[in-house]
C-alpha cells in the first residue's frame, strides 16, 4: 500500500483538490492504478444537507453517496469511479465507533480518541484503498488522500494523529506527504512567512513534508524558493511553485515540469516499472491529456448563460461548470460562461431593481445557449420558467437539469397546454395543476439521504430515433446517469404533455418516471431529470452537455457523428472512450 497525502496550511481553498488530482494523474501516466480519498473534519455524516452557498456543490457518486466536491475532481481527472466510503468525515467515524461500543465490541474498555478513533480511521483508509475503482477490477497501487481544512485546525487533530501513525506503520518508502501552502504577494513582494509557519506547524504535528507546493498568482522568484527550502528544512527541488494557469487542467503539466513526478518516483521507491501494456496506456493517457488541455490559439468563443439560484458562489455549480468546459474543449471552442441569478429575470424585479432586470435579460438575449441547473425551493423558479419560455420560442439551445427540466415542463403546461398556473408541489402543495410532484417513496420528515440518489437507468422510448440527445449517446436504447432529486414529473400528465407536443423521450425501468424531455422542432431543447455533470470527464465529456454546447456552437452534427463512431468502436472492442 502506497499513500500520497495532500494537506494544507495558511488558508483553505487554495487548490489542494486540484493538486491531489494532478498528482494522481501523473502517477497514472506511469501505468499505475490510482484511487483517492477525502478526509473531511466536519461532523456531518455526508455533504447532502450542506448549504451549497457555504460549502459548494454536493457531488453524487454512482452508489448514491453525497460527498464533498473534491471527489468530483478526482473522478474527472483520474477517470475512476469512487464509493461513498471514499469520503470520510468525523461524523462517519464517530458514528462507526459509537455503534461498535454499543454492540459491546470494545469489551467494556474506555473508548477514547486515541487509540479507538485513530485506529478506526486507519482501518477505514486501508480498507477503502484496496477497492478497485477502474475497469481492471484490480486493487489500486497508490491511494491519494486529501485532508480537508488546514493543519492546526482543532477538528483536524484526530485525522493528523491517525495519518502520522499510518506513515510510521507503512514505512518511509510507502508514504509521501505534500504540504500545500500559499505565498501572498504584498506590494509586489512574495511573502514566505505564512509558508514557514504552516510547515513548522505540520512538522510539530508529525507530518513531515516530502514536497511543498506553494500556490501563488505568479511564478515564484528563485530567491523565494531558496528561502522556503532553507527555512523549511527541505531541498531546493522539493519546493514546487504552483502558479495560476490558463486552465486548471494544465496544472498537471506544470507539476510535471516542476519535478513532482520525479519526487514521487523517488519518494515512493517506484523504481520497478509497471507492466508494458500499463506503461503504454499511461503514456497514451498523458499524450491525449496534453493534446486536449492545451488550447489552440484564437479559438472561437461559445457564449453560455447559466440561470441558477446559487450563482453567488461558483463552486455551488462546480460540476456543471466543469462539464461545460470539457464539452467546449471537445468542440474546440473557448467557453464564455455568464451566470445569471434566476430572481433577476422575474417580472417583479423590473420594479424592484430595473438595472438587475435589464442586465439579466441582456445576458439571455446575447447567449448562444442557456442552461438551467438543479436546485431546491421556490426562490427564482418563476425566472427559470420565463427563460425556458424564451429559449423555446426563439429556438435558442436549452438544457434543463433536474429542476431545470421540471421548470421546462411547468412552462410548457402553462403556455402550450393552457394549464393556468401549472406548478410543482414543492412550490404549492394544493395547486390545481401540480405537474411536478413529490416522489411517492420519499420522506418529508427525514431529509438526509432520502432522495433518489446514485446511478439509475433511462430507457429511450420507441420512435425516438430522431432525438438529438439519444444521438449523442450513440443511439443507445438504455443509458445510465446519476440522480439526486425528490420531486419528479407527475405521471398523470404524461399523456397530455405528449399530445401537446412535448416528447418525453425516456422513462425509468418501470416506464413511469420521466427521465428526459425534448422538443422535436427545436435546434436543441432538452431536459434531463438526472445530473449528467457528475459523470463528465476531462477526456470524455457528458453526452448531454456535449450536445448542448455543440448545438450552441453550431457543430452538433459533427459531435453526433463522433458519438456514433464512438459507440460502434466500443461495441466491437476497438474503441477507447477517451480517444474519441
Secondary structure, DSSP 8 states (H G I E B T S, - for coil): -EEEEEEE-S-S-SSHHHHHHHHHHHHHTTT--EEEEEEE-SS-SSSTTS-HHHH---EE-TT--EE-THHHHHHHHH-----GGGEEEHHHHHHHHHHHHHTTTTTT----IIIIIHHHHHHHHHHHTTS--STT-S--SEEEEEE-S-TT-GGGHHHHHHHHHHHHHH-GGGEEEEEEEE--EETTEE--HHHHHHHHHHHHHT---SEEEEEESS---HHHHHHHHHHTT--GGGEEEEE--SSGGGHHHHHHHTTHHHHHHHHTT--S---HHHHHHHHHHHHHHHHHHS--TT--EEEEEEEES-TTSGGGGHHHHHHHHHHHHHTT-EEEEEEEEGGGGSHHHHHH-HHHHHHHHHHHHH-SEEEE----SSTTHHHHHHHHHHHHHTT-EEEEETHHHHHHHHHHHHHTS--TT-EETTT-TT-S-EEEEE-TT--SS--TT-SEEEEEEEEE-TT-TT-HHHHHTTT-SEEEEEEEESEEE-GGGHHHHHHTT-EEEEE-TTS-SEEEEE-TTSSSEEEESS-GGGG--SSS--HHHHHHHHHHHT-HHHHHHHHHHHHHHHHTT---GGG-
